[in-house]
Amino acid sequence: MADKLRVQPVILCGGSGTRLWPLSRSGFPKQFLCLTGHESLFQQAIKRLMGLEMETVRVADPFIVTGEEHRFLALEQIRELSIQLGAALLEPSGRNTAPALTLAALASVENGDDPVMVVTPADQTVTDVTAFSTAMHHAISEAADGSMVILGVSPDRPETGYGYIQADVDAAKAVVTVRRFVEKPNEQTARQYLEEGGYYWNAGIFVLKASVWLQALQAFRPDILEHTAMSWNKRTTDPHFATPFVRPSQSEFVAIPSESIDVAVMERCPNSTFPIKMVPLNAGWSDLGAWDAVWNVLPKDDQGNATFGDVLRTGSRNTFVHASSRLVTLVGVSDLIVVETPDAVMVANTSCSQDVKHIVNQLHITKREEHVLHRKVHRPWGWYDSIDEGERFKVKRILVKPGASLSLQKHHHRAEHWVVVKGTAEITCGDKKLLLSENQSTYIPLGEVHRLANPGNIPLEIIEVQSGSYLGEDDIVRMEDIYGR
């Protein structure tokens, strides 16, 4: 039997998903949210690509490209899937998708390999996984022969929010030739594309050999390749984890021109020496770019309502409600989107869902934390939930995973009281160590070096009461941290 074709999954995990606020925030963006099931969009993307394994195709452990601030979120969600990660490539700053893909290509050829890379954003959904796999296998076969392949979604409406691909129309072929790429059209042009046929939404999913991408980038944007390669050659790895975090050099990376895969290379390929093909994708694809797109893909009742969480309604039509933490009720309303979280509620007309980004911009300008973090904040050791605060005090509920520990740290402006409500806590306070169990408590004086750890086999939960003149999260001086922060 011939050797299997090696496929390298690459999941691009950048972006903040501002139009899905208040659920999506820069500290916990939409790709890590469960919007259409029990798994996050990021987890769904990984499972779709790992599911491409077949008799003639061997799927390698996936690469992810993400930022420093999301590395532990991604690692934890991969752990939940029991999937081995190939590499976590950490961008020092966002430089768009062309440098991100280039990092993955350089990592792919590092040991003399040249796999077919299957590259997908982490924030899309697909309802027909079988159709997706069929299309991807056509694309993989074509890419193995040297073509660059892009996935095009057959449009079902005159969408103005996507770029389009014009391709040859041949219903008998699974792979067609790309004629040109076109920018996001106005509504009249989008209607014309729909009527004419031969135009497809650009799904942002690419299939190509690592060497072909590097050759095309050298031809069209050698400056991007040069700076990315310099950054890659000076990379460092974090040895604290079984799968090390790979960090390209920041000083070289920030000099890379910010460019998308499409603009840097793909749009230049038609009629060039680099063949570019397209595989039509009819698999219930959506990029869930705004709340109306989420509403579109969810099951609805006979009045067009879609809900998540504790929701009651009467006399309401064509509404979408996402309730995170409390009962939400609707009476006699229509065409509304309501998203509730513990610290924010967003209400919008369905036709204006794209404009949520303007609210996020206002939050950013006024420096409000609601655009960055949820009330419940995930950390590599677990999470904390800020359940109450007032002048000179803050109350948190803290969960520490089995075997995990917070950093050895101190605070300049606050003291802390800890009460164990579940599990066993190992506490370092100055030169003393003690074990506390349920209903026991301790006090951490202002300025004292301390650490909280969970030596047990079940999650540790504590209530923390902070008191002091300043209670911000930046009042942490770390002396030692197993997570390399």
ABEGO torsion letter per residue (X at the ends): XBBBBBBBBBBBABEAGAAAOAABBAABBAAABBAAEABBAAAAAAAAAAAABBAABBBBBBBBBBBAAAAAAAAAAAAAAGBBBABBBBBABBAEAAAAAAAAAAAAAAAGBBBBBBBBBAABBBABAAAAAAAAAAAAAAAAAGBBBBBBBBBABBBAABBBBBBBBBAABABBBBABBBBBBBAAAAAAAAAAEGBBBBAGBBBBBAAAAAAAAAAABAAAAAAAAAAAAABBBBAABABBBBBBBAAAAAABBBBBAAAAAAAAABGBABBBBBBBBBAGBBAGABAAAAAAABBBBAAGBBBBEBBBBBGBBGBBBBBAABBBBBBGBBGBBBBBBAABBBBBBAAAAAAAAAAAAAAAAAGBAAAABBABBBBAAEBBBBABBBBGBBBBBBBBBBGBBBBBBBBAABBBBBBBABEBBBBBBEABBBBBBBGBBBBBBBGBBBBBBBABABBBBBBBBBBEABABAABBBBABBAAGX
